[in-house]
Amino acid sequence: MSMDTQTLLVFLLIGLVAGFLASMLVGGGGLISCLLSGVIGAFVGGFLFHALGISLGIENALVVQIIHATVGAIVVVLIARAIA
């Protein structure tokens, strides 16, 4: 599976936005922690929404991905805080 540069940049931008939104909601750190929590949250949020069969009914795919990643990032940050 090959990922071109544009796709990678969009994925990282979605992760950064999601991490920033999550840090605004639950508190957080700097740029790197926002990026990491957002990128990991993108996977977690996508998995959770798919596993639970939740559909947001929004037709804009970018907005849906940001929402999924933000929810996932919140979950990741809260789990990390519970472990630490």
N, C-alpha and C positions, 0 to 999 in steps of 0.2 A: 504494500500500500504506500503510495507516494503522496506527499503533501507538498503542494507548491508554496512559494513564499507568501503570496497574497492570502491564501487560506490560513497559513500559520499566523500571519499578522492579525487577521480578523479574529482568530481564536484567542490570541493573546489580548487583544483589545477588549473582547467580550469578558475575558477573565479579569482584566484590570477594572473594568466598569463594575462587574459583579462584586469583586472584592472591595472596591471603594464603597459601594452601596451597603454591603454587609457590615463594613467597619463603621459606617454612619449609624446603622441600626443597633449594633451590639457592641460597638467600640472596637478599636483595632490599632494596628501599628502603622508602619510606613509603607512605602511603595512596594518593596519586595514581598512583604507579608500580604498585602492586598492582592498582588499578582498571584502568589502561590495559593492563597485561599480561594481566589476566584477561579483559577484553572482547575484545582482539585474539586471545587464546588460545582463546576460545570459538569464533570463526570458524575458526581454524587447526585446533583439535582436532576440530571437527565435520567439516571437510573431510577430515582425515587418516583418521579412523575410517570415514567413508563411502567414501573412495577405496580404502582397503585392505580394505574389507568386513569390518571387525571388529565383532562384536556381543558385548556384555558379558553378555547373558542376565539383566540386571537389569530388573525390571518397573517400578520407580519411576523415572519420567521425570526428576524433579528430580535424583536421585542420578546418573543417567546423564549429564545435562547438566553437572553439577559435575565429574564425572570427565573428560569430554571437554574441558571448558574448562581444567581443571587441567593435563592432559597438554599441551594446546595452549599454555598459558602457560609451562610449563617449556621447551617447544621455542622459543617466542618469546624467552624470557630467554637461553637458551643461544646462540641465533643472534645476538642483540644483543650479547652478550659477545664472541662470536667476531669480529664485525665491528668492535667498538670496540677 
